[in-house]
Structure formats: C-alpha cells, structure tokens
Amino acid sequence: MIRIPVHVQKYAESPVFTEDTVPEKLTTLHQTKSTVWGRICILSGELDYIIVGPPEKKARLNLQSEGIIKPEQAHRVEITGPVSFKVEFYK
C-alpha cells in the first residue's frame, strides 16, 4: 500500500465534490506536479480511482479507503454513483 511520505505536509485541499459537481478535469487523465502528492478522501459513497498503466490499476474507494496520488502519476476518477469527496495536496 502506498503512503504519503512523512516529510511532506498538507498545503491545500479541494472543495467537496459530489457526483453532480465533480470537475471534468478530475474524470479525465491528469497528473500532479513533480513535488506534489495527493490524497483522495471519500466523505460518503464511493468512486473508482484509476491509475494509467501499463498495467492500468483501478481501485474502488469508499469511507474505509483512500487514493494516494504520487507526483506526476497519470490518473483519473470515475463516478460510480452518489459520492462526496475532496482531494488533499501535500509537498
């Protein structure tokens, strides 16, 4: 399991998004900058976190799990139903 390194600190977070308000940018392929880590935090419901491969990796995130985004890692989310989530950023 990937973890955010202990030497980085949270510096920002997104607004809370739902299945109706998630920006298109998050559902299409994108990546963080070279020094930025991310954490997808589910507040209710669930979504799929997809890391582009090869091989492609898909994880269903919910209240019991989180999605860790490595710096410069190409990824996207897929809305699977009702959801509320935010993204925290670390560097």
C-alpha positions as CSV (number, residue, x, y, z in Angstrom):
1,M,0.0,0.0,0.0
2,I,1.3,3.4,-1.0
3,R,1.6,6.0,1.7
4,I,2.3,9.7,1.6
5,P,5.9,10.3,2.9
6,V,6.2,11.6,6.4
7,H,8.4,14.5,5.4
8,V,5.7,16.2,3.3
9,Q,2.9,18.4,4.7
10,K,-0.6,19.3,3.6
11,Y,-0.7,22.7,1.9
12,A,-4.1,22.7,0.2
13,E,-7.3,20.9,-0.3
14,S,-10.1,21.0,-2.9
15,P,-13.7,21.9,-2.2
16,V,-16.0,19.0,-1.5
17,F,-17.2,17.5,-4.8
18,T,-20.3,15.3,-5.5
19,E,-21.3,13.2,-8.5
20,D,-23.0,16.4,-9.7
21,T,-20.2,18.9,-9.1
22,V,-17.0,16.9,-9.9
23,P,-15.0,18.9,-12.4
24,E,-14.4,17.3,-15.8
25,K,-10.7,17.6,-15.3
26,L,-10.8,15.0,-12.5
27,T,-12.6,12.5,-14.7
28,T,-10.1,12.8,-17.5
29,L,-6.4,11.9,-17.5
30,H,-4.3,14.4,-15.5
31,Q,-1.4,14.4,-13.0
32,T,0.1,16.4,-10.2
33,K,3.4,18.3,-10.4
34,S,6.7,16.7,-9.7
35,T,6.8,17.6,-5.9
36,V,3.1,17.2,-5.2
37,W,1.3,14.2,-3.6
38,G,-2.4,13.9,-3.4
39,R,-4.9,12.0,-1.2
40,I,-8.5,11.4,-2.4
41,C,-10.7,11.4,0.7
42,I,-14.2,9.9,0.4
43,L,-16.8,11.5,2.7
44,S,-19.7,9.4,1.5
45,G,-20.4,6.9,-1.2
46,E,-17.7,5.5,-3.4
47,L,-15.8,6.1,-6.7
48,D,-13.2,4.4,-8.8
49,Y,-9.6,5.7,-8.8
50,I,-7.8,4.8,-12.0
51,I,-4.0,4.9,-12.4
52,V,-2.9,4.7,-16.0
53,G,-0.6,1.8,-16.8
54,P,0.7,-0.3,-18.0
55,P,-0.8,-2.1,-16.3
56,E,-3.8,0.1,-15.5
57,K,-4.9,-0.1,-11.9
58,K,-8.4,0.5,-10.7
59,A,-9.4,0.8,-7.0
60,R,-12.9,1.3,-5.6
61,L,-12.6,4.0,-2.9
62,N,-15.0,4.4,0.0
63,L,-15.1,5.5,3.6
64,Q,-12.7,2.8,4.6
65,S,-10.1,3.6,1.9
66,E,-8.2,6.5,0.3
67,G,-6.5,7.1,-3.0
68,I,-2.9,8.1,-2.8
69,I,-1.6,10.1,-5.9
70,K,2.1,10.0,-6.5
71,P,3.8,13.1,-8.0
72,E,3.4,13.1,-11.8
73,Q,1.3,10.0,-11.8
74,A,-1.3,10.0,-14.6
75,H,-4.7,9.2,-13.1
76,R,-8.4,9.9,-13.1
77,V,-11.5,9.2,-11.1
78,E,-14.7,7.5,-12.4
79,I,-18.0,8.3,-10.7
80,T,-19.9,5.1,-10.0
81,G,-22.9,6.6,-8.1
82,P,-23.7,9.0,-5.3
83,V,-20.4,10.3,-3.8
84,S,-19.0,13.1,-1.8
85,F,-15.2,13.6,-1.7
86,K,-12.3,16.0,-1.6
87,V,-8.6,15.9,-2.6
88,E,-5.8,16.9,-0.2
89,F,-2.5,18.1,-1.6
90,Y,0.9,17.6,0.1
91,K,4.5,18.8,-0.7
